[in-house]
């Protein structure tokens, strides 16, 4: 690692170089005090935190054999910075990325060149200042030192492209917002790349054109380009001089992709796939209305032979909005260009693990289809991991949705529901989950099955005493998402209690928590003292009769507290139905619906709540109550039989009891010979 520069490292840099955890370096430093090989002393200038001479650190690691990396000397440049040149300074960061881009584009080493020589080389590579010239000018007199660092980085990382990406990763680790905003997890890149490539193949253009319509500088754009393979697509970006747009162009160039400026309007670019991610880099506070206006501009500017993939927060594209933004979104939908919308799971935004993204697919306006017949493919996978199989299903469904309306309706969708645009707009609110459809049930088959199941085996009886089942063609109200039921005040969702669960002395209040909901602990086995519990804190509360207690993890599970007066233990929650406004929402049906959710379903606010016709509410309550009592009776009998089995085995094997076959009675099903 021979160089004239004084390169420095932080303790975190040293940990990454040595391939150990950060506290390990602190331990090395502390324990080596007074030894024959003390840890290197920090540099005098600590204005940006403690830093250490890189040559001293490398020598110490080699001499002591510390760490898990035997190539510390060759790898060190990737973890260092020239002393006094902080990468937190945007001029230094942009200058270093510009030098790496210049090194790759020219195919020449930069170390040893004067500032004038470097600028002359940049002018020959970038005469119109499309990529890097102004970034080099902004560095000033430090340009030769920074050029040497660029060479060392490229050598350590085995190439300028890897060094460039490594710099962006370092800025991400330091929490710099311009570096972390667009950082998405690998499944998001895989999904967008799969859809983009499918649209490119469908366009028939060879090679296809990928267009960044607003200069968003998205990592998704680069992923799609790299996924295309050896035959590079044509790349077009608008003539935008923001720092983020220029950085993005340099990144494409350092990876070997030439980018052409957009001349004229977007439609004039010809057949192309447009890729956009919002909010824009460096504008994390971009208002919802601004993002929707941006999408509207993209939709309006698109040519008939162009398609667009737009990725943005689900709170912008699919979830309920306030009135003004809702009107903007409705305007885009009415234009008829939105062909598919997909709500994605949380965890795809690296630095915001709870944020959900959504995807819109835009196509040309289908003039031949009447407005009332236009449809949108709606997909909600917010509770599922983006596996390769799921990505393939989404890709195929959204590609089919790009077709004219009739071919789209003939496609057998795997995950999508093809809904009328007018219906989605009329319902408003959440664009994905408000369209929960009624289950399709064969009435005759259901009636036969009910009659077969209600008869108890081995003895006459009826599992639904006093109730008769008949076939009807009545149309029931559609299910309503839990979030919408809350907004309409049909139900309330109350948090569980976090304190007051002292179970040591027992008590007279039943505790309902995850153990009871998952049947790990029998209901009633855990109790607390009422006065102690209610006196723990002001917010302590008990359930009311008919409350539905539910939990999300380890799986969706729920039960109905018939008598009330129980203490719900967080993270369990309570759904309390307003009996005067429930509109067919009943406790047992809600509990059944929650228990029927997929094991991975975590977005509880989107769970559908089935609704009954008003005339069926009382009859269903009677049926559910009967069935629950019989289930409890059978569970108790099963427990008795299990106890009988254990007692019998233990008693007979120990010699305490003996069985006498001649006294045994035949089972009712046994037939005489």
Secondary structure as the mmCIF struct_conf table of DSSP 4:
data_model
#
loop_
_struct_conf.conf_type_id
_struct_conf.id
_struct_conf.beg_label_comp_id
_struct_conf.beg_label_asym_id
_struct_conf.beg_label_seq_id
_struct_conf.end_label_comp_id
_struct_conf.end_label_asym_id
_struct_conf.end_label_seq_id
BEND BEND1 UNK A 4 UNK A 5
STRN STRN1 UNK A 7 UNK A 9
HELX_RH_AL_P HELX_RH_AL_P1 UNK A 11 UNK A 18
TURN_TY1_P TURN_TY1_P1 UNK A 19 UNK A 19
BEND BEND2 UNK A 20 UNK A 20
HELX_RH_AL_P HELX_RH_AL_P2 UNK A 22 UNK A 31
TURN_TY1_P TURN_TY1_P2 UNK A 32 UNK A 34
BEND BEND3 UNK A 35 UNK A 35
TURN_TY1_P TURN_TY1_P3 UNK A 36 UNK A 37
HELX_LH_PP_P HELX_LH_PP_P1 UNK A 38 UNK A 43
BEND BEND4 UNK A 44 UNK A 44
TURN_TY1_P TURN_TY1_P4 UNK A 47 UNK A 48
BEND BEND5 UNK A 49 UNK A 49
STRN STRN2 UNK A 52 UNK A 53
HELX_RH_AL_P HELX_RH_AL_P3 UNK A 54 UNK A 64
TURN_TY1_P TURN_TY1_P5 UNK A 65 UNK A 65
BEND BEND6 UNK A 67 UNK A 68
BEND BEND7 UNK A 70 UNK A 70
HELX_RH_AL_P HELX_RH_AL_P4 UNK A 72 UNK A 75
HELX_RH_3T_P HELX_RH_3T_P1 UNK A 76 UNK A 79
STRN STRN3 UNK A 81 UNK A 82
TURN_TY1_P TURN_TY1_P6 UNK A 83 UNK A 84
TURN_TY1_P TURN_TY1_P7 UNK A 87 UNK A 88
BEND BEND8 UNK A 89 UNK A 89
HELX_RH_AL_P HELX_RH_AL_P5 UNK A 90 UNK A 106
TURN_TY1_P TURN_TY1_P8 UNK A 107 UNK A 107
TURN_TY1_P TURN_TY1_P9 UNK A 111 UNK A 112
HELX_RH_AL_P HELX_RH_AL_P6 UNK A 115 UNK A 125
TURN_TY1_P TURN_TY1_P10 UNK A 127 UNK A 128
BEND BEND9 UNK A 130 UNK A 132
HELX_RH_AL_P HELX_RH_AL_P7 UNK A 133 UNK A 139
HELX_RH_3T_P HELX_RH_3T_P2 UNK A 140 UNK A 142
HELX_RH_AL_P HELX_RH_AL_P8 UNK A 143 UNK A 156
TURN_TY1_P TURN_TY1_P11 UNK A 157 UNK A 158
BEND BEND10 UNK A 159 UNK A 159
HELX_RH_AL_P HELX_RH_AL_P9 UNK A 160 UNK A 173
TURN_TY1_P TURN_TY1_P12 UNK A 174 UNK A 175
HELX_RH_AL_P HELX_RH_AL_P10 UNK A 177 UNK A 180
TURN_TY1_P TURN_TY1_P13 UNK A 181 UNK A 182
STRN STRN4 UNK A 184 UNK A 184
HELX_RH_AL_P HELX_RH_AL_P11 UNK A 186 UNK A 203
BEND BEND11 UNK A 206 UNK A 207
STRN STRN5 UNK A 209 UNK A 212
TURN_TY1_P TURN_TY1_P14 UNK A 213 UNK A 214
HELX_RH_AL_P HELX_RH_AL_P12 UNK A 219 UNK A 227
TURN_TY1_P TURN_TY1_P15 UNK A 228 UNK A 228
BEND BEND12 UNK A 230 UNK A 231
HELX_LH_PP_P HELX_LH_PP_P2 UNK A 232 UNK A 233
STRN STRN6 UNK A 234 UNK A 237
HELX_RH_AL_P HELX_RH_AL_P13 UNK A 243 UNK A 254
TURN_TY1_P TURN_TY1_P16 UNK A 255 UNK A 256
STRN STRN7 UNK A 259 UNK A 261
HELX_LH_PP_P HELX_LH_PP_P3 UNK A 262 UNK A 263
BEND BEND13 UNK A 264 UNK A 264
HELX_RH_3T_P HELX_RH_3T_P3 UNK A 266 UNK A 269
BEND BEND14 UNK A 271 UNK A 271
STRN STRN8 UNK A 272 UNK A 277
BEND BEND15 UNK A 278 UNK A 279
HELX_LH_PP_P HELX_LH_PP_P4 UNK A 280 UNK A 280
TURN_TY1_P TURN_TY1_P17 UNK A 281 UNK A 282
TURN_TY1_P TURN_TY1_P18 UNK A 284 UNK A 285
HELX_RH_AL_P HELX_RH_AL_P14 UNK A 288 UNK A 301
TURN_TY1_P TURN_TY1_P19 UNK A 304 UNK A 305
STRN STRN9 UNK A 306 UNK A 313
HELX_RH_AL_P HELX_RH_AL_P15 UNK A 314 UNK A 317
TURN_TY1_P TURN_TY1_P20 UNK A 318 UNK A 318
BEND BEND16 UNK A 319 UNK A 319
HELX_RH_AL_P HELX_RH_AL_P16 UNK A 323 UNK A 334
TURN_TY1_P TURN_TY1_P21 UNK A 335 UNK A 336
STRN STRN10 UNK A 338 UNK A 346
TURN_TY1_P TURN_TY1_P22 UNK A 347 UNK A 347
STRN STRN11 UNK A 349 UNK A 349
TURN_TY1_P TURN_TY1_P23 UNK A 350 UNK A 351
TURN_TY1_P TURN_TY1_P24 UNK A 353 UNK A 354
STRN STRN12 UNK A 356 UNK A 362
TURN_TY1_P TURN_TY1_P25 UNK A 367 UNK A 368
BEND BEND17 UNK A 369 UNK A 369
HELX_RH_3T_P HELX_RH_3T_P4 UNK A 371 UNK A 373
STRN STRN13 UNK A 375 UNK A 380
TURN_TY1_P TURN_TY1_P26 UNK A 382 UNK A 383
BEND BEND18 UNK A 384 UNK A 384
HELX_RH_AL_P HELX_RH_AL_P17 UNK A 388 UNK A 401
TURN_TY1_P TURN_TY1_P27 UNK A 402 UNK A 402
BEND BEND19 UNK A 403 UNK A 403
HELX_RH_AL_P HELX_RH_AL_P18 UNK A 405 UNK A 410
BEND BEND20 UNK A 411 UNK A 411
BEND BEND21 UNK A 414 UNK A 415
STRN STRN14 UNK A 417 UNK A 420
HELX_RH_AL_P HELX_RH_AL_P19 UNK A 421 UNK A 427
BEND BEND22 UNK A 429 UNK A 429
TURN_TY1_P TURN_TY1_P28 UNK A 431 UNK A 432
HELX_RH_3T_P HELX_RH_3T_P5 UNK A 433 UNK A 435
HELX_LH_PP_P HELX_LH_PP_P5 UNK A 436 UNK A 440
HELX_RH_AL_P HELX_RH_AL_P20 UNK A 443 UNK A 454
BEND BEND23 UNK A 455 UNK A 455
HELX_LH_PP_P HELX_LH_PP_P6 UNK A 456 UNK A 456
TURN_TY1_P TURN_TY1_P29 UNK A 457 UNK A 458
BEND BEND24 UNK A 459 UNK A 459
TURN_TY1_P TURN_TY1_P30 UNK A 463 UNK A 466
HELX_LH_PP_P HELX_LH_PP_P7 UNK A 474 UNK A 479
STRN STRN15 UNK A 480 UNK A 481
HELX_RH_AL_P HELX_RH_AL_P21 UNK A 482 UNK A 487
TURN_TY1_P TURN_TY1_P31 UNK A 488 UNK A 489
BEND BEND25 UNK A 490 UNK A 490
STRN STRN16 UNK A 491 UNK A 495
HELX_LH_PP_P HELX_LH_PP_P8 UNK A 496 UNK A 496
STRN STRN17 UNK A 497 UNK A 497
BEND BEND26 UNK A 499 UNK A 499
TURN_TY1_P TURN_TY1_P32 UNK A 504 UNK A 505
BEND BEND27 UNK A 508 UNK A 508
STRN STRN18 UNK A 509 UNK A 512
BEND BEND28 UNK A 513 UNK A 513
HELX_RH_AL_P HELX_RH_AL_P22 UNK A 514 UNK A 517
TURN_TY1_P TURN_TY1_P33 UNK A 518 UNK A 519
BEND BEND29 UNK A 520 UNK A 521
TURN_TY1_P TURN_TY1_P34 UNK A 523 UNK A 524
BEND BEND30 UNK A 525 UNK A 526
STRN STRN19 UNK A 527 UNK A 528
HELX_RH_AL_P HELX_RH_AL_P23 UNK A 530 UNK A 534
TURN_TY1_P TURN_TY1_P35 UNK A 535 UNK A 536
TURN_TY1_P TURN_TY1_P36 UNK A 538 UNK A 539
TURN_TY1_P TURN_TY1_P37 UNK A 545 UNK A 546
STRN STRN20 UNK A 547 UNK A 551
BEND BEND31 UNK A 553 UNK A 555
STRN STRN21 UNK A 557 UNK A 561
BEND BEND32 UNK A 562 UNK A 563
HELX_LH_PP_P HELX_LH_PP_P9 UNK A 566 UNK A 566
STRN STRN22 UNK A 567 UNK A 568
STRN STRN23 UNK A 569 UNK A 569
TURN_TY1_P TURN_TY1_P38 UNK A 570 UNK A 571
STRN STRN24 UNK A 573 UNK A 577
TURN_TY1_P TURN_TY1_P39 UNK A 579 UNK A 581
TURN_TY1_P TURN_TY1_P40 UNK A 583 UNK A 584
HELX_RH_AL_P HELX_RH_AL_P24 UNK A 587 UNK A 595
TURN_TY1_P TURN_TY1_P41 UNK A 596 UNK A 596
BEND BEND33 UNK A 597 UNK A 597
TURN_TY1_P TURN_TY1_P42 UNK A 599 UNK A 600
HELX_RH_3T_P HELX_RH_3T_P6 UNK A 604 UNK A 606
STRN STRN25 UNK A 608 UNK A 609
HELX_RH_3T_P HELX_RH_3T_P7 UNK A 614 UNK A 616
HELX_RH_AL_P HELX_RH_AL_P25 UNK A 617 UNK A 654
TURN_TY1_P TURN_TY1_P43 UNK A 655 UNK A 655
BEND BEND34 UNK A 656 UNK A 656
HELX_RH_3T_P HELX_RH_3T_P8 UNK A 661 UNK A 663
HELX_LH_PP_P HELX_LH_PP_P10 UNK A 664 UNK A 667
TURN_TY1_P TURN_TY1_P44 UNK A 668 UNK A 669
#
